Amino acid sequence: MGGIEAHAKRLDKTSLLRRVRELDPLAWSKIGSGINEGGCDLWGAFKRHKEETGAVERGGASIALHMLVGVSREWLEEDGRDAHSAENDRIRRLFDEAKAWAESWAGEGSVIHTRFDLDEQGSGNVDLVVVPTRMQRRKSRKNAAAKEVLTISTRMAKEDLRKAMKTKNSGQAMQSSWNQWCKERLDLRIERGTSKDQTRREHIHADILRAEANKLRDKHQLAMEALELEKQEAAARAEAEAKAASEALFLWAKTASGPYHGLLLDDLSEPEKQAYDLHRMVVGRYRGALRAERDGRLYPEQRRFLSELRKAEPDSDRYVAAALTEEISSSGIGLDMIERISELMRRLLRRIVQAVEPHLLRYWTREDGGHKWHVTTARLCLGSAELVDLEARAEREAEALRTAESVYRRLADHGRRLDQ
């Protein structure tokens, strides 16, 4: 009893070696709950039990049964449950049902302590300390008549269970009885393991198995870490090569020879192409006016053009364009950014096509911008100053890529060799 109490309170060497996390057990005894509130005070619980029942001890006989009652860890972890959490509803049910089962054959109130450890590697067992009582004929003194006395008797309790279950020994009876209880109260799917009589296996203490398992696990862990490192290094090399090849091939092929000034605009409809030409026409006038303003040589027509643009309703995507500009300033322009700029441009082209009549699209692009149009249409076709700046960045990127044709050819040849 003292050894069980020391282990429950984590005062013995074995419990300290097994502990892998800082969690107190679920613990109950006849004098309290919790490790610090009497839940692990076995001697106190035993004395309280004797006071409640008035039972006496028999000289030299066992005073209690210490049993481990459990289910498979897989059942506790089903549906993502944690086998080491006090919040796991199945642990709580197992904790309660283990006590109820023991008292169903050992006698009501016979369980003085129940505990489910949450700090060990394993999981699934409830520790029970059971003090069954039975009426026995005893003599109070020599030559006195024998009389019935309530006596602590683990032997009689186990024998009663053996007879009820009709098994060869009490151990088999407990296994069968617990399995039946689990099916009725916990889960119909729970099955009892194969008996030792059938398997002929010798029992090996869990600590020995755990030590061997830890050695194998550590050895396996080192091997897996080395393999994972090798995989990561190979993957990083392959990813770097693939990224360089992909970006060079894709960007060069799409932008260096494309008609959209560095943007990735595929499959434009004829009205969208005209809208893009119109956009570029307005951008040209806008840039020319800005240069003249900067140089102090602004013509009246240019001054009126800029003034009207600045007073007109701003572009609806200006905040998106401004955010992209800020992002590019910190991380640079690459394939992902060019794609996002291109998508922003597509949205502008769709708005132009929806707002401008088809015959006007054709007329304005043919007249090369020499006509006079409404400032609202000019603002729409321009987009926003931020978008113009982003488009200029894409143009510069495309110009740089035009010089990378030799790199593209080398990568393309390398890719073909790999495919072969």
Secondary structure, DSSP 8 states (H G I E B T S, - for coil): -HHHHHHHTT-SHHHHHHB-S----EEEETTEESTTTTTT-HHHHHHHHHHHH--B--TTS---EEEEEE--HHHHHGGG--TT-TT-HHHHHHHHHHHHHHHHHH-TT-EEEEEE-SSBS---EEEEEE--EEEEEE-SSTT---EEEEEE-HHHHHHHHHHHHT-SSHHHHHHHHHHHHHHHHT-TT------HHHH------HHHHHHHHHHHHHHHHHHHHHHHHHHHHHHHHHHHHHHHHHHHHHHIIIIIS-SSTT----S--HHHHHHHHHHHHHHHHHHHHHHHHHHT---HHHHHHHHHHHHS---TTHHHHHHHHHHHHHH---HHHHHHHHHHHHHHHHHHHHHS-HHHHHHHHHTTT-S---HHHHHHHH--HHHHHHHHHHHHHHHHHHTTHHHHHHHHHHHHHHH-
